[in-house]
Amino acid sequence: MTPATSPSGRNASPILLAVLLVAAVGLALLFVGLFLDWYQLGAEGQTITASGWTSFEMVDVAIVLIVLAGLWLLTRLYSTAERGTERLLVLGIVALVVVGLQLVEKAPTIEIIANTPGSGVSDSLETGAFVSLAGAVLLLIAGVLNLARSAEVRARAGDTAPVGPGGPVTGDPPTRQDVGLR
C-alpha cells in the first residue's frame, strides 16, 4: 500500500490525513445540523419544530461561512501541507462559540414565542442542535491535531523554535541579515 500524496507531490502524513478526515466530518455535521430540527415548541398537545436554518436570523449565515472557510482551509492544508497554522483551531473555537451560544441563548423568534406570558408554550432543544455541536467539537479536535502535526513536522526538521510571521522566534534582537540588510 503506497502512502497518500498531496497535490504538491509530498507524502501526506497519517496525522494530516486524520486532521482532514476529522475536520471534514465536523464541517459536514455542522452544515447538516443547520437543516435539522433545533427547537421543539409545544402547548396543549400541539408541537411544532424549527430548524436552525428557519429559526436563526444571522447565525445560519455565520455557520455557512464557517463551513466555507473550513473547506478552504482543508484544501489549503491538503494541497500545500501547510504547517504552523492555527487557523483551523481558531475556526473550531469560533464554531463552538457560535453553536454553544445558540444552545444557551435560543434564537430570538423561539425565545419570543416561548416566553409570551400566558401562552403555556414549552420549548426544548432537538437533534440538529446536538449534531451541530458535535460538528463544532470535531472541528476543534481537528485544529488541536493540526497543531500537534505542526509541532511534529518542526521537530522532525530540527526546527524547534516557534515560528513567527518573519521566521523563527529566538528572543534575540534581529540582526542585519535577519532583516535583509548586508
N, C-alpha and C positions, 0 to 999 in steps of 0.2 A: 504494500500500500504506500503510495507516494504522498508526501506531505502536501497540504493545500498551499497554493501560492497565491499571492495577491497580484493584481494587475501590474504592479511595479516590478514583478519578477522575483521578489523575495519570498522565502518560505514564511507562511503565516504561522505564528506560534500557537500552541494549544490555548494559551491564555487569551490571545487575541480572538481566536475562534469562540471561546467561551464568552468573552465580552460582547462580541457581535450577536451571538445567539441569545444571551440573556437580555440584552438591550432591545433586540428585535421583538422578542416575546413581550417584553414590558411595553414597548410602543404599541404593539397590536392590542394588548389588553386595555391600555389607556384609551385608545381610539374606539374600540368595540364597546367598552363600558360606557362611553358617552351616549350611545344609542340604546342602551338597555335601560330598564326602569330604575330610577334613582330613588323615587319617593312614592309612597302609597298614602293616600288620604282616605279616611273612612268616617262615615257618620250614618247612624240609623240603618245599619246593614248594607249600605251602599259604599263601594270603594272605587276609587279611580287611581291610576298610576300615571306618573310623568317621568319621561326620560330626561337625562341630563341635557340633551340637545333642545328639548322643548321647554325646559324649566329655567335654564340659565339665561342671563342677559348677555354677559360678556365672557363668562368663564368658559363656555363652549368654544369660543374663538381662541382663547388662551390655550386650551387643551389641544386644539388642532394645530396651533402654532408650535407648541412644544413637540408634538409628533413630527411635524415637518422639519423642525430644527434637529430633532433626533435622527431622522432619516438622513439628513445632510451630514451630520457628524459621523454616522455609521459608514456612509460611502467614503468619507474622507479618511476614516480610520482604516478601512479595508484597502483603499487604493494607494495610500501613502504609508501605511503602518506608522502613522504619526505617533511620536512618543512625547511624554511630558505634558500631555494635555489633561486639564482638569475640567474641560468644558462639559464632558458627559456627566461628571459628578455634579456640577452646578445645575445642569438641566434636570438631573434626578431630584435634587433638593427642591428646585422650583416646582416640579411636577408634584412632589409630595406635599409641599406647602399649599399649592392651589387645590388639590383634591382634599387634603386634610381640612382646610378651611371650609370647604363645602359640606364636609361631614359634620362639622361643628356648627357652622352658621349656614342654615339652609338657604336655598335660593329665595330671593325676595318674594316672588309670587306665591311660593309654597308657604312661606312664613306668614304672609298676609292672610291667606285662606285659613291656615291652621290656628292663627291667633285672633280670629274675629270673635269678639265676645258673644257668647250665647249660641255659637254655631254648633258646638259639640263635635267639631271635626278633630280627629286624631291623625297624626302623621307618623310615618316610620320610614327608615331607610330600606332600600331594596337592593337587589343583586348588582345593578350597574355601579352603584357607589363603591362596593367592595371589589368589583372587578377592576375598576379604575384605580383604586387604592393599591391593589396587588401589582398593577402595571407600573405605578409610580415607584413602589418599593423595588421592583425588579430593575427599573432604570437606575435607581440609586445604587443597587448592588453592582450593576454593570459599571457604574462610574468608579466604585471602590476597586473592582477587579482591574479596571483600566489603569488606575494609579499604581496598583501592585505590578502590573505588567510593565509600566514605565520604569518603575524602580528596578525591576529585574533586568530590563534591557540596559539601563545605565550601569548596573553592577557588572553585567557581563562585558560591557565595553570598557570597564575600568574607570568610568566617569562617575565618581560618587558625589561630586559637588552638585548642589542644587543648580538648576538651570534657570536663569532669568531671561528677560527679553533680549539682552545684549550678549548672552553667553553664560558660562559658568559663574556662579556667585561664590567668591572665595573670601570675602570680608576684607580683602586688601584693596587699597585705592587703585583705580585703573592706571595702567602705565601708558606711555605714549603709543606703544604697539597695540594695546587693547582698544584704543580709540581711533586707530588707523593713521597715526602720525609717525613720521620717521625721525 
